[in-house]
């Protein structure tokens, strides 16, 4: 085992990285839209990957030329999603092993997501990883959301690691751009979008099952 001499960190996005939950967000939205008699296309759902609920709802109604109370939609969806998530926490293959390996190698670990912190805590508790993560940053912890770097910079600060010594793992274009704006390297995984949509990342791995490759990339000297 090789422990990094200087502090290094790996910061995970939540949805689409730690857990297979992007579809659960869609399930919550579909339930809410059905209750309200509204239809949304698959392309519109895909556009929202990586966006906050408020930003996506505003975009969705703007393209329909309709006014919207985005806060109402956000709150209604939040309640539905929390219940769905609690019953369907599914880690991606290799994720639990990767977290354990990174911790054993001496990396400091965090989560920075556009989801509510309660959702992050639900996932971390369900996966029995509470002792692994030194920083959990949710949407209520920041004023500006991805692609703004604030969430990743806050996670790095809480971990006590310089941004240039952090590696981010993301599944969305907005998240990749947030990592780059924070001065961090980024591994992308094509769980929510095809690999050819994620080329702004430093590297794209098909899955997170190859812990050796992730560790080797995260251990590279910071520049």
ChimeraX attribute file (.defattr): number of C-alpha atoms within 10 A of each C-alpha:
attribute: neighborCount
match mode: 1-to-1
recipient: residues
	/A:1	7
	/A:2	8
	/A:3	14
	/A:4	15
	/A:5	7
	/A:6	13
	/A:7	15
	/A:8	27
	/A:9	29
	/A:10	30
	/A:11	28
	/A:12	26
	/A:13	24
	/A:14	24
	/A:15	27
	/A:16	24
	/A:17	24
	/A:18	26
	/A:19	21
	/A:20	18
	/A:21	23
	/A:22	18
	/A:23	13
	/A:24	18
	/A:25	20
	/A:26	18
	/A:27	16
	/A:28	21
	/A:29	22
	/A:30	17
	/A:31	15
	/A:32	17
	/A:33	15
	/A:34	12
	/A:35	9
	/A:36	9
	/A:37	8
	/A:38	10
	/A:39	9
	/A:40	12
	/A:41	7
	/A:42	9
	/A:43	8
	/A:44	12
	/A:45	17
	/A:46	13
	/A:47	12
	/A:48	17
	/A:49	22
	/A:50	26
	/A:51	19
	/A:52	17
	/A:53	22
	/A:54	16
	/A:55	13
	/A:56	19
	/A:57	18
	/A:58	18
	/A:59	17
	/A:60	18
	/A:61	14
	/A:62	12
	/A:63	8
	/A:64	9
	/A:65	9
	/A:66	9
	/A:67	9
	/A:68	14
	/A:69	11
	/A:70	16
	/A:71	13
	/A:72	11
	/A:73	17
	/A:74	17
	/A:75	13
	/A:76	13
	/A:77	21
	/A:78	19
	/A:79	11
	/A:80	17
	/A:81	21
	/A:82	17
	/A:83	12
	/A:84	16
	/A:85	18
	/A:86	12
	/A:87	9
	/A:88	14
	/A:89	19
	/A:90	14
	/A:91	18
	/A:92	17
	/A:93	15
	/A:94	14
	/A:95	19
	/A:96	16
	/A:97	14
	/A:98	18
	/A:99	20
	/A:100	13
	/A:101	17
	/A:102	21
	/A:103	18
	/A:104	14
	/A:105	16
	/A:106	17
	/A:107	24
	/A:108	22
	/A:109	24
	/A:110	22
	/A:111	26
	/A:112	29
	/A:113	27
	/A:114	24
	/A:115	20
	/A:116	16
	/A:117	18
	/A:118	14
	/A:119	20
	/A:120	22
	/A:121	16
	/A:122	16
	/A:123	24
	/A:124	21
	/A:125	13
	/A:126	16
	/A:127	16
	/A:128	11
	/A:129	14
	/A:130	13
	/A:131	10
	/A:132	17
	/A:133	18
	/A:134	17
	/A:135	19
	/A:136	23
	/A:137	24
	/A:138	22
	/A:139	18
	/A:140	15
	/A:141	17
	/A:142	16
	/A:143	9
	/A:144	13
	/A:145	23
	/A:146	25
	/A:147	20
	/A:148	19
	/A:149	22
	/A:150	21
	/A:151	29
	/A:152	33
	/A:153	23
	/A:154	19
	/A:155	26
	/A:156	30
	/A:157	13
	/A:158	14
	/A:159	22
	/A:160	15
	/A:161	19
	/A:162	17
	/A:163	22
	/A:164	17
	/A:165	21
	/A:166	29
	/A:167	29
	/A:168	28
	/A:169	29
	/A:170	33
	/A:171	29
	/A:172	29
	/A:173	21
	/A:174	19
	/A:175	30
	/A:176	28
	/A:177	20
	/A:178	24
	/A:179	30
	/A:180	21
	/A:181	17
	/A:182	22
	/A:183	19
	/A:184	26
	/A:185	23
	/A:186	28
	/A:187	24
	/A:188	27
	/A:189	23
	/A:190	19
	/A:191	19
	/A:192	20
	/A:193	16
	/A:194	13
	/A:195	16
	/A:196	9
	/A:197	13
	/A:198	21
	/A:199	13
	/A:200	15
	/A:201	24
	/A:202	16
	/A:203	16
	/A:204	19
	/A:205	15
	/A:206	13
	/A:207	17
	/A:208	22
	/A:209	16
	/A:210	15
	/A:211	18
	/A:212	13
	/A:213	12
	/A:214	21
	/A:215	17
	/A:216	9
	/A:217	16
	/A:218	23
	/A:219	20
	/A:220	12
	/A:221	11
	/A:222	15
	/A:223	7
